[in-house]
Amino acid sequence: MHIEFRPIGIIHSPYPDPAGVPIQGILAKNVRGSVEVFPEFGEALADLDGFSHIILIYFFHRSSGFAQKCRPFLDTRERGVFATRAPRRPNPIGISIVGLLGMHACRMDIDSLDIVDGTPLLDIKPYVPDFDMRDAVRTGWYATAANKGQTVSDSRFVTGESGRGR
């Protein structure tokens, strides 16, 4: 089976490099940027302006390779990559929930941004609490994570780093 994606746009942020990016959007309040959707997808943006938040699905273009295990930012122990949100994955796809501040033709102003500048955008979905929020959740290792105070990324998942994710 062959799967191929093509970007529908580019995400612009104040972060030129992965080191220093907030590790999750919830920790990036008031970090603003924009999404440039390519003109051929402009009509697909119809009706999105009524949503306060959107889900961005993107390609981790600054990561390469992966390891079955890695040490996530919020813990001191290695974990299975699928139990983390680390960017060095078999398919380096990321998701972020961002605030939608405004729309201007094919550009969206966003906040709570935890994405590297120039990241290729693969898709956009509206955030709908009735569908996206869950009650009575378990959070695995995160519930007792040792480094919950860490708020920004370091360079452990950048291209060329060791296969163990450090």
N, C-alpha and C positions, 0 to 999 in steps of 0.2 A: 504494500500500500504506500502510495506517495501522497503526502500532505504538503500543501504549499500555501503560505499566507503572503499577502502584500499589504504594506502599510496603507492606512486610510488618512494618515496625517502625522504630524510631529508634535511632541509635547515640549513646551519651552518652560524652563524653570531657572531659578537663580543658582543652580548647582551645576557647575561645569564638570565636576568629577564625582565619582561615587562616595569617596571619603567625605564625611561631613553632612551627608543627606540625612534628614530625619528617618529613623528606622520604620516608622509607620505614620500615615497621614494624621491620625489622631494626635500625634505629638508635634504636628507642624501647623498648628493653628496660626492663621494670619500669614502663612507663607504663600505668596501669590505667584501665579504664572499664567500661561495660556495654552490652549490647544488650537493648533492650526489644522483644520480639516481640509484635505485637498478638494478643489472646486468640483471635481466630478462626483463627490459625495455630498455636496451642499444640500440637495433636496432631502437627504436622509436626516438632516438636523431638524426638520419641521416638527413642531410641538415639543421639542426638548426643553424649551425655555420656561415651561411651567413647572419644572422640577428644581428643587433646591440643591440636590446632590445627584451626582452621576458616578457610575463605575467605569473606570478606564481600564482597558485590557491592552497590554503592551508587551513589546519584546525587549528583554534585558540585553541591549546591544553592546554593553560594555563588559559582559561576562562571557567566559568561554569554558567549555568543559564542565564536568560535574564530578562529584564524588557521592557515593551512596550515603555517606555520613558527613556531617559538618558540625561545627560549633556555632550555634546561633548567637546573635548579638546579646540576647538576654539571658544566656546561660553559660556555665563554665564547662559543661559536659558535651560530648559529641552526641548528636541525635540523628536519626534517619532523615534524609533531606525532605521526604514527604511529610514529616512532622514539623517542618520549619517553613519559613517564608523566604529562605535564602535564594538569591538570584542564580546561583550556579546549580542548575537543574538539568535533567535530560532534555526537556523542552523549556528553554528559558523565557517563560511567560510570566508576567506580573499582573497584579490587579491592585487598584487603589480606588477608594471612595473619596471623592473630592467635592467641595462645595462649588456649585455653579453660580457665579456672581453676575454674569451677563453674557449676551451673545451679540456678535456683530458680524453678520454675513457668515463666513466660514471660520470665524475665530470665536473661541469661548474663553472668557476670563474665569479662572478657577482659584480656589484656595485650599489649604490643608494639603499642600503638595509635597510628596516624598519621592520625587522622581528626578533622575538626572536629565539635564538639558539635552535636547536633541533626540530623545527617546522616540522610536517609531511606535505610533499608535495603531493597534490592530482592530479595536472595536470600542464602542460606547454603549452602555446600557443605563437606563434610568434606575436610580435607587428608589425602591418602593418598600417602606418599612413592613407592610403587611406580608410581603414575600421574602424579604431579606433578613429580618430580625427573627431570632429564635429564643425561646424560653428554656430554662433548665438545661443549660449547656455544660459540658465538661471541657476543660482546657488542658488536659494532659500535663506534660512537664511544665508548662507555663505557670500553672498554679503555684509552683514552688520555685520558680526560676530565681537564680542567684543574683542576676544583674538587672533587675527591673528598673534600676535608676538610669541605665544607659538610654540616651535619646537619639544619638546620631551614629551613623555608620562609620566604620573604619575601612581599611583597604583589604580586608581578608577575602572578599569575593570578587576582586578585580581580575581581569584577564591576566594570565601569567602566574597567578598565585598557585600554591601547591594544591594538589588534588584533594586534600583533606579539608579544604575550606578555610584555612587560616591565613 
